Amino acid sequence: MTRGPAALLLLAMWSCPIMAAEPAAFAWPDGQRAAVSLAYDDALDSQLDTAIPALDRRGLKGSFYLTLSSDTVRTRMDDWRAAAQSGHELGNHSLFHQCAASKPERTWVTPQHDLDAMTVAQMQEQVRLASTMLQAIDGATSRTFTVPCGDTQARDGEYVAGLAPDFVGIKVMGGAVVPDMHTLDAHAVPVEAPVGLDGDALIALVEDAARRGTMVNLTFHGIGAGHLAVSREAHAQLLDHLAAHRDRYWTATFREIMTWVRDRQAAAGAQPQRALNAP
């Protein structure tokens, strides 16, 4: 029996598997392919002495997450204030950097800074106080937060969700590259600490974000010195790549990026999926 064109079309539709629709492209400013958040945790000397001058030479902006009890905040407050005045973001990384001592390789966590011993109310109160102290330094009222160690569980429950109204964005551990901007939860943004990576590996992460049309969140610590360090050379190679391809990458503070993302999500009526404690 012969089949006409309409019958053949129906047969093809029934016999072929239905393919999942690809996420719609996300619109970045000026048509760039990806957003890049360069963040620096723990208020280290090498960030002031190496990272900020390297960013400034290339006209790039970073986000610096201060642990407010750090000696570097106390002794170099004018330097942090100058960084904010030049366009870098000062972010909240808590007062005392509490992490869970019960997790593997956490012998460095002191008893007074053990998240396992802190209540939800205590942590939330201290994080809010850290924001007040940051406002006294930079005058900003809009803030973002990076969860110390990615640990969200206090002694009596999860403490980060209740802080969502206080922050434009909150970062937790979970990987450098965001898979889908439309469903991203602004209060559970995945981030990676690229400890020891060379320049080529860092560039590969931003290239992955560009292929996906999403964003990459890198949180550095020491730059050429200090703990969890990457080399000055690797850091400089990444910055050179970003500066040379401004048409491809929007390198901005995390606060700027998340303000843009939330505005686009709201316009599209997106329903982000909460992903705290994502692997």
WOVENHU-V923923 format. One record per residue. N is the residue number from 1. RES is the residue in one letter. PHI is phi in whole degrees, -180 to 180 (* if undefined). OMEGA is omega in whole degrees, -180 to 180 (999 if undefined). BURIAL is # if it has 24 or more other C-alpha atoms within 12 Angstrom, else .. Layout:
BEGIN
N_RES_PHI_OMEGA_BURIAL, N_RES_PHI_OMEGA_BURIAL
END
This chain:
BEGIN
1_M_*_178_., 2_T_-86_180_., 3_R_-119_176_., 4_G_-78_-179_., 5_P_-56_-179_., 6_A_-65_180_., 7_A_-65_179_., 8_L_-64_178_., 9_L_-63_178_., 10_L_-63_179_., 11_L_-62_180_., 12_A_-64_-179_., 13_M_-66_-178_., 14_W_-77_-174_., 15_S_-87_-178_., 16_C_-95_177_., 17_P_-65_178_., 18_I_-79_-177_., 19_M_-91_178_., 20_A_-69_-180_., 21_A_-69_176_., 22_E_-72_176_., 23_P_-59_178_., 24_A_-63_180_., 25_A_-61_179_., 26_F_-95_-175_#, 27_A_-88_174_#, 28_W_-100_-179_#, 29_P_-59_174_., 30_D_58_174_., 31_G_77_177_., 32_Q_-63_-176_#, 33_R_-88_-177_#, 34_A_-157_172_#, 35_A_-102_-179_#, 36_V_-126_175_#, 37_S_-105_175_#, 38_L_-101_-177_#, 39_A_-121_-174_#, 40_Y_-141_-174_#, 41_D_-100_164_#, 42_D_85_174_#, 43_A_57_-177_#, 44_L_-95_179_#, 45_D_-57_-176_#, 46_S_-65_176_#, 47_Q_-71_177_#, 48_L_-71_-173_#, 49_D_-85_-175_#, 50_T_-120_-173_#, 51_A_-66_-176_#, 52_I_-65_175_#, 53_P_-59_179_#, 54_A_-66_177_#, 55_L_-65_-177_#, 56_D_-62_180_., 57_R_-62_-177_., 58_R_-104_180_., 59_G_69_180_., 60_L_-108_-179_#, 61_K_-119_179_#, 62_G_-124_179_#, 63_S_-118_-175_#, 64_F_-115_-175_#, 65_Y_-96_-172_#, 66_L_-91_164_#, 67_T_-85_-165_#, 68_L_-68_178_#, 69_S_-84_-178_#, 70_S_-63_175_., 71_D_-59_-178_., 72_T_-68_174_., 73_V_-70_-178_#, 74_R_-67_-173_., 75_T_-91_-176_., 76_R_-130_-177_., 77_M_-60_179_#, 78_D_-62_178_., 79_D_-67_178_#, 80_W_-66_179_#, 81_R_-63_178_#, 82_A_-65_178_., 83_A_-61_179_#, 84_A_-65_-179_#, 85_Q_-66_179_., 86_S_-89_173_., 87_G_110_175_#, 88_H_-80_-179_#, 89_E_-93_168_#, 90_L_-102_-177_#, 91_G_-107_-178_#, 92_N_-88_175_#, 93_H_-126_177_#, 94_S_81_177_#, 95_L_-75_-168_#, 96_F_-125_177_#, 97_H_57_179_#, 98_Q_-70_176_#, 99_C_-133_-177_#, 100_A_-79_180_#, 101_A_-69_-177_#, 102_S_-75_-178_., 103_K_-81_-178_., 104_P_-59_175_., 105_E_57_179_., 106_R_-116_179_., 107_T_-66_-179_., 108_W_-79_-180_., 109_V_-75_-179_., 110_T_-81_-178_., 111_P_-56_-178_., 112_Q_-74_180_., 113_H_-118_-179_#, 114_D_-88_-180_#, 115_L_-61_179_#, 116_D_-61_-178_#, 117_A_-100_-177_#, 118_M_-95_174_#, 119_T_-88_176_., 120_V_-57_-178_#, 121_A_-62_179_., 122_Q_-63_-178_#, 123_M_-65_-179_#, 124_Q_-64_178_#, 125_E_-63_-178_., 126_Q_-71_178_#, 127_V_-65_179_#, 128_R_-66_176_#, 129_L_-65_177_., 130_A_-61_177_#, 131_S_-65_178_#, 132_T_-64_178_#, 133_M_-65_178_#, 134_L_-65_178_#, 135_Q_-63_177_., 136_A_-67_179_., 137_I_-84_-171_#, 138_D_-114_179_#, 139_G_78_-177_., 140_A_-79_177_#, 141_T_-110_175_., 142_S_-99_-170_#, 143_R_-143_170_#, 144_T_-122_-172_#, 145_F_-135_169_#, 146_T_-112_-176_#, 147_V_-70_179_#, 148_P_-56_179_#, 149_C_63_-174_#, 150_G_72_-177_#, 151_D_-88_-176_#, 152_T_-108_-174_#, 153_Q_-99_172_#, 154_A_-86_-176_#, 155_R_-59_-173_., 156_D_-116_175_., 157_G_145_-178_., 158_E_-82_-172_#, 159_Y_-102_-170_#, 160_V_-79_-176_#, 161_A_-57_-179_#, 162_G_-70_179_., 163_L_-93_-175_#, 164_A_-53_-179_#, 165_P_-65_-177_., 166_D_-84_-168_#, 167_F_-134_174_#, 168_V_-68_179_#, 169_G_-155_177_#, 170_I_-132_180_#, 171_K_-106_174_#, 172_V_-129_179_#, 173_M_-68_178_#, 174_G_158_179_#, 175_G_120_-172_#, 176_A_-79_-170_#, 177_V_-104_178_#, 178_V_-76_-178_#, 179_P_-75_-175_#, 180_D_-150_-178_#, 181_M_-72_-174_#, 182_H_-66_-178_#, 183_T_-106_180_#, 184_L_-63_172_#, 185_D_-85_-178_#, 186_A_-62_-179_#, 187_H_-107_174_#, 188_A_-153_-176_#, 189_V_-83_-179_#, 190_P_-70_-179_#, 191_V_-148_178_#, 192_E_-132_173_#, 193_A_-96_-171_#, 194_P_-83_-174_#, 195_V_-66_173_#, 196_G_76_-180_#, 197_L_-71_175_#, 198_D_-87_-176_., 199_G_-62_-179_#, 200_D_-63_180_., 201_A_-68_177_., 202_L_-66_179_#, 203_I_-64_179_#, 204_A_-61_179_., 205_L_-68_179_#, 206_V_-70_176_#, 207_E_-65_177_#, 208_D_-62_178_#, 209_A_-62_179_#, 210_A_-66_178_#, 211_R_-63_-179_#, 212_R_-83_-175_#, 213_G_74_-175_#, 214_T_-116_-180_#, 215_M_-141_177_#, 216_V_-123_-180_#, 217_N_-118_179_#, 218_L_-112_178_#, 219_T_-116_178_#, 220_F_-87_171_#, 221_H_-123_178_#, 222_G_-72_175_#, 223_I_-116_-179_#, 224_G_80_180_#, 225_A_-166_178_#, 226_G_86_-174_., 227_H_-83_179_., 228_L_50_-168_., 229_A_-84_160_#, 230_V_-114_-177_#, 231_S_-74_175_#, 232_R_-59_-177_#, 233_E_-67_179_., 234_A_-65_179_#, 235_H_-62_-179_#, 236_A_-65_179_#, 237_Q_-63_177_#, 238_L_-63_-179_#, 239_L_-63_178_#, 240_D_-61_180_#, 241_H_-64_-179_#, 242_L_-66_-179_#, 243_A_-66_-178_#, 244_A_-81_-176_., 245_H_-131_-179_#, 246_R_-65_178_#, 247_D_-73_-177_., 248_R_-102_-175_#, 249_Y_-121_171_#, 250_W_-97_179_#, 251_T_-94_-174_#, 252_A_-145_177_#, 253_T_-68_179_#, 254_F_-61_178_#, 255_R_-62_179_#, 256_E_-64_-178_#, 257_I_-63_-176_#, 258_M_-71_173_#, 259_T_-64_177_#, 260_W_-62_-177_#, 261_V_-61_-178_#, 262_R_-65_177_#, 263_D_-65_-180_., 264_R_-68_178_#, 265_Q_-62_-180_., 266_A_-63_-180_., 267_A_-66_-179_., 268_A_-90_-178_., 269_G_68_-177_., 270_A_-68_177_., 271_Q_-120_-177_., 272_P_-60_178_., 273_Q_-100_-178_., 274_R_-68_-172_., 275_A_-139_176_#, 276_L_-61_-179_#, 277_N_67_175_#, 278_A_-62_-179_., 279_P_-67_999_.
END
